[in-house]
Amino acid sequence: MKTRRWLPRLGILTLAFFQSVEAVEPMLVENSAGPVTTREIQAFKNFMAEVVPPSNNFHNAFVYGAGGEAAEALGRVYEISGDVALLDRMLVFADRMLAARNDPQTGRLIWTGARELVWPNKAADAKDAAYSGTENGDIVGHIAYAARLILENKKLWAEKVPDGNLHGFGTTYRERAVTYVHELERTLDGFLLKWYVRPGTLRCYTPDSPRYDAASRPGSANQPVPWNQQTMLNNGFQRLAECHRLLGDDDARVQRYDAIVKASVDWFFAAAERYEVQGKPCYKWTYAFEQPPKHYEDTGHGGYDIGGLMRAFVSGRYGLTADQMRPFANTVSCVLLQPGNKFLGRVDGTAGKHPPGGLGGGWIDLCEFQPELLPVFIAANQGRIKSSPGLLANLLWAKHRLGLAK
């Protein structure tokens, strides 16, 4: 099975985009214990004030690249601090992403033969310019995250967003959130639900279409969506379900979206192999569903898998328990961790194509189950903390969650 892999360029894209803010005071983590500090928040805030949103989704800039990373990071640090200025900055990114979506009248024709409400990730003159797929779910999720944060704070609803409503998405915070939700539904209904979710099982497969196969890669049609890309789809479905729950306007959508996420999560755990290392339960799993298991997940894509599962767990909406999640933390400490705060490259404990290296992304959220991993993650990523908003936000989030647990 040949499927499109999305994450290898993440480091290059992020580095290139943030070169313009190298002169800004670097971000920092002051310690691995205790609450998130005022200085940590302010350094992040100062850094993000200088970051300019990408103008389009080329190279998946709105997905896991600089734009998507910034939106997620701003949302997390806003949740930690309650500083509305961070939410306002997040809305700058959310507005830019929504405004850059493909125009249904004048935009690009993609592989469906229509000008879908998606975010093309290739230049118009690229050989695969007609491709667009699962990555759109992640962009929906990033924007819906901003909507959810607004809808959770009713005190903001009637206030004006201090940005001049540049794109006409709504003057007040509530108007902005409702616009986001309405527009994102158009992408879900018209594209993602239609092409990627099987009506019977609610499991996610690539489109059973020769046009999709030609636009993507030969052999990629009608295959289980890889787990990291299911995370992208689930991001959109989960966060829009949360928005509708807060709005109280469409219980049927909430149930439908939650059922899709639960089907994905349950499928993952049914496929993952649970085994013991050093007397502790651990997991190993493949890049996409396959029987028998052969292509074990690498830690880059695996970080996206874990991030999505942790998002589902923290929501409390999908029946996930700490006992189900804890073996992932054991996998980090008992299988992946090597001397010198390095980590093996595949979740089955093999090196993959590269020598042991760093580990970040969603893996950091697992500190919730093993607090002793937090100083390890800080040490392993010390050189990247100062200029990687996503990494910094995940570390601060881990500190915050550990503080809430006390």
Phi, psi and omega in degrees: 000130178250122180227154183285124178260138194251338197265346189303332184273003186305310183297318181295314182296313181297316180299314182297320184289323185269005176300330183289348182244021182297332183282348180289151177309129184292151174286162185204158167241116187285327181200168181260005181226158178085177183290163173296136187267159177301321181294321178298316180295315184293321178296318176297314182299317179297318181297312185289338178295338183261355183275128181262129180298144174299156182271345180205178183263019179301138184061026178061039180298330179271355185265273177251359178281199191301321181289312178296319178299316181296316181299313180296317181296315179298320179297316181294315183288330172297316179299325179289314192263332187074011181282109185296336177299328177289321175297317178300320178293323177298321180295330175300317180289318180297316178300316182297319180295313181295319180296334183271002180295153181303133181280129183290347180256320186239000186282195186279138170282124178257190189298339178288346185091004181236164174272079186291156177278073183230180179241093180305140182251011177233154175297154185298335181260010178287154180298327180252035182298338182280353182285143166197140187206224189299333183301338179298331178297325180291321178294317174305316181296319180298315181290319179295331175300315178298318178298316180299318181297324175293312185293338177283346184240086185297338179297336181273341196307314186272353181283152178278137174289128187279049181233004178079005178052053186306320186260003178073028182270358178138134182283316181268166179299316182295317178301320179297314181297318181294321176298314178306308184300313181299314182291323180292327176301325180297323177288319179295309185293318187277341186228299189290312178296321183296320191254340190242346184250120179286124185302322184288305184268343187066014176278154186261123177233155173292155184301138176273074187213130176296334178292320176295316181302318180291324182283332181265260176217143179306130181091001184267351180282152174056046179234154175303133177295129178305152187300321181294327178281332171296325175301320178297313178297315181298327178303313179294313182296315183296311186288329174288326173299318179296321179296315180293327176297318180291324178285334182064034189247351186198079182298328181296319177295316179304312181295320181292313181294318178298322180295324178293315179297316181297320178300320179293313181297314180296322178297318180301310184290332175292331183268331183294144179265122178259129181210172184253140172226128182054034178076010181240142178291135179226172177235150162223148184207166185264168180299317174223164178301129176202145177227125356285162180298136180220308186264087183290145186297142171271164188285339176293306175293325181300327177298325176291319177303310183295318180302318179292319178294322178293322177299317178294319180297311184297329180293334183072016189261348192235016175076011179285140181245162177298326179296329176287325186274330186303323179300337175295319177296321176297324178299321178296309188281328186259339185246314189270323187293132179236166178305147179078021180058042174251163184224143176293159191270349180229150188290347177273005177088017174257165187278337186072213184273350187231156175293164179308140183215211185279174179208126181214221177058218183295341178303328183296330180298339181289352174303338178303330182258342175219086182304334181292348177284338185299309177298332176294314179295322178296314180295320183293334185245017187305322182286344183256344186302320188294340186225010180244099183300320181296315179296312180301315181297321179294321177294316178294323178297319178297316176301315182298312181296322177295324177294323179293332183283345183282000000 
